[in-house]
């Protein structure tokens, strides 16, 4: 759940932006059938098994439209939900319920889909020491929601944004001239409290990164045999992250390596939504 400061400073403006995208001047459909205020209620129903996530954001959509709207929750973020389950009731002005429906569901379906997929992938690492993390491959202006959903799904967040940490990728190395020069430059510039991570693609780059004193070495798009050789070269002298098109379907090939971290962009860019609906709207 987002704390009140984060909610007001970082979450509310994004929700308001989403509402403005959906309502540029008025909701013509709603105003056609409901010209005056009328109290009503509607059911939030799960149409697919999964992990629910984003209930606070779902509720906030309606509250920002009308602070008198009430959401009665029967589940909480992180709960396993089943197809057909009644998860909440929303009470308020029917015009508000209709205006906010799609935006609220878009957030809830997307966040629940990410939490569900993340939970499925994370379960495949059970019994290992390896931590599953996300990447910055997120939907623009939705990162705060998507990274929260990853945590609800049981995984951890990689750096939040470019200010959050040093990650020297292939193009940074190209710009600097070599792995060694990139790491030396980062050590000279970055605050000492930040670890330096470097992405490598070959065993020669692995050796260079170790000798230059990288704190974390990301092994990118290597086959299994090369990964094993890289682990032998590193030999505990740096934390090890494995990355590169990691999905639910192929992560099991990495579980025997004993790496510290596996990062997967698929957690946020490829997770399907969880099917959820608002149904049975009626006046009260």
DAGI-V263939 format. One line per field, one symbol per residue. psi: psi as a letter, one per 30 degrees, with the letter a starting at -180 (. if undefined). burial: + if it has 9 or more other C-alpha atoms within 8 Angstrom, else -. A space follows every 50 residues. Layout:
# DAGI-V263939
psi->???
burial->???
This chain:
# DAGI-V263939
psi->kkleeeeeefeeeeeeeeeeefjeeljeeefefiflkkkalkkjkkgkka kkkgeeeeeeeeefejffkkkjkfllkfkkllkfkjflkkkakeeeeeef eeeeeeeeeeeeeeeeeeeeeeffgkflfkkklaagilkkggeeeeeeee eeffalkakeafffljjjaefeeeeefleeeeeeeeefekkffkljkkkl fleeeeeeeeffhkekkjjkhkleeeeeeeeeeehgflkkkkljhklefg fffffffglekkkjffeefgkllkjklklhkll.
burial->-----+++--++++++-++---+------++--+---+++++++++++++ +++++-++++++++----+-+----+++--++--+++++++++++++-++ +-+++-++++++++++++++++-++----+++++++-++--++-+++-++ +++++++++-----++-++--++--+--++++++-++-------++++++ +-+-++++++-+-+++++++++---++++++--+---+++++++-+++-- ++--+---+++++++++++-+-++-+++--+---
